[in-house]
Amino acid sequence: MPRKPQLTDLQLILLSTACAREDGHLYPLKASIASKGEDITAAISALLKRRLVERVQVSDTAKAWMQQGNSQCGLVLTDKGRGLIDGHGESDDQVAIPAPSVPRTGSKSEMVLTLLGREDGAAPAELIDATGWLPHTMRAALTGLRKKGHAIERGRRGDLNVYRLITGA
């Protein structure tokens, strides 16, 4: 059975953004992820290794990923990368994007998903109070739910950070 590597959320964002651009360039980065520094470096490294993106020379500094001597290097989506995003194309690697799993009835995971499914989401303190978990356990549970295919976004409600389940994702 062939191994099915998974892409991280950040890798999917990078590929999807490039796929939406006519020229297929990863740069300039979306403002929402531009500050992720080392995470972007790791994501791009993995995309290059899997040959989902490739280096190209660019003259537009906005599309530049790095400087190589006197020239600028950018990143562009490969046919393989585009195939993974739009579902049309050849790919040696199949990327598993899991369908959200359904937690056991009455479980704390079900309770967390119910709270996250509210229109205004749930603040970390609300999740901790509802489950009795420590903060690090609550954060780990959110990561686990994401890995199980649930789309969870972080936002703001007044002065509070909140997490919300993205429906239809």
N, C-alpha and C positions, 0 to 999 in steps of 0.2 A: 504494500500500500504506500503510495507516495506521500511524503511529508507535506503538510499544508501549513506553511508559515502564516502567522497573523501579522497584520500591520497595526501599528499603534494609532491612536486617534490623531496624533500630530502628523504621522506619515500620511494618513488618509486625507487630512486637511491640505497638506502640501500637494499631494497628487491631484486631488479634486480641484484645487485652485488652478494648478497648471493645466489641467484638462479643460477647464472653462475658458482659458485664454486661447485665442486663435493661434498664437505662436508657441504655446506649450511651455513657456518659461515659468520656473518656480518663483523667481524674483521679479518684482519687489514682493516682499512678504506682506500678508494681511496684517493690519495693525494689531489685531487681537492676538497674534502669535509672535510678533516681531521681537518682543522682549524675552523670549524663552532661551536665548543664548546657547548654553551647553546642550539643552534638549534638542534644539534645532540641529546642532552639529552632529549629534548622535543619530537623529532621524535621517539626515541627509547622507551620512556615512552608510547607513543600512540600505537606503534607496540606491545609492551608487553600487554597493556590493551586489545587490540583487538585479542590477542593470535595469532598474525602473526609471532612472534618470541618467543623463550623461552630461559630461562637460562639453561646453562649446565656447568659442571665443565670441565676445560681445563688444560692441562699441558704446552701447547705452549704459551709463554707469548705474542707472536704476535697476538694470537686469543683471548687474555684476554680483557674483557670489564671492569671488576672491581675486586678488591681483597676482598675476604670474609674470614676473619680470616687467616688461613694458606693456603687456597686454592684460585684458580683463577676462576672467573666466566666468561664464554663467552656467546655469543648469537648465536643461530642457527635458521634457518628458519623452521617454522612448515609446515605441509602438507597444512594447510589452507593458509598460506602465499605463498607457492609455487603455489598453485592453482590460486591465484589471479594474479600472474605474468605470468605463462605459460598457463593459461586458462584451465588446466586439473586438476580437483580436487574439493573436497567438500569445501563449504564456507558458513558460516552462514550469513556473511555480503557480500553484493555485492558492489564492489567499482566502482563508476561511473567515468570513464575517459572520459571527454567530447570530442566530435568531435569539431574541431574548427568552431566557428560560422562565418557567413559572415556578415560583417558590411554593413550598408546602403550605397548605392552609393553616393559619394560626401561628405561623413562624414569625420570628422577629424580622426576617427578610421581607415577608409579606407586609408587615406593619410599616417598615421603612419605605417600601415601594408605594404604599397607600399615602404616607405623609409626603413623599416626593411628588406624587401625582396630583396633589392639590394645585390649584391655579397659582397660588403665591409660593409654592414650594415649602421647604422646611429648613429652618436654621439648625446649625449643628447642635445647639443646646436643646432644641426640641427633639431631635433624633436621640440624643444622649438620655434625656429624661424618659422618653418613650421606651427605650430598650434597656436602660440600666448599664449600657456599655461605657467604657472609658473613651476619651476622645480619640486615641490612636486606634481603638477597635472600630469606632464609628467610621473613621477615614478608611480603614482597611476594608470594611464592609462595602463602602461606596465604590472602592476600586474593584472589589470582587463582583459587584453588580454590573459594573462597566464591562468587565471581562466576560461576563455571561451574556453580553449583548444589549444591555439597557443603556440608552443614551441619556446621560445625566449632565446637566449644565450647571455651572456656578454663576450666580448673579447677585444682585443686591435688592434688599427690601429695607428702605430707609438706611440706617447705619449698619444693618446686619448683612453678613454674607448668607446666602441661602442656596440650597441645591434644589433643582427641579427636574423632574422626569420629562424628557422631550417626547411627546406622543407623536406617533406616525413616523418615527425614525427607524 
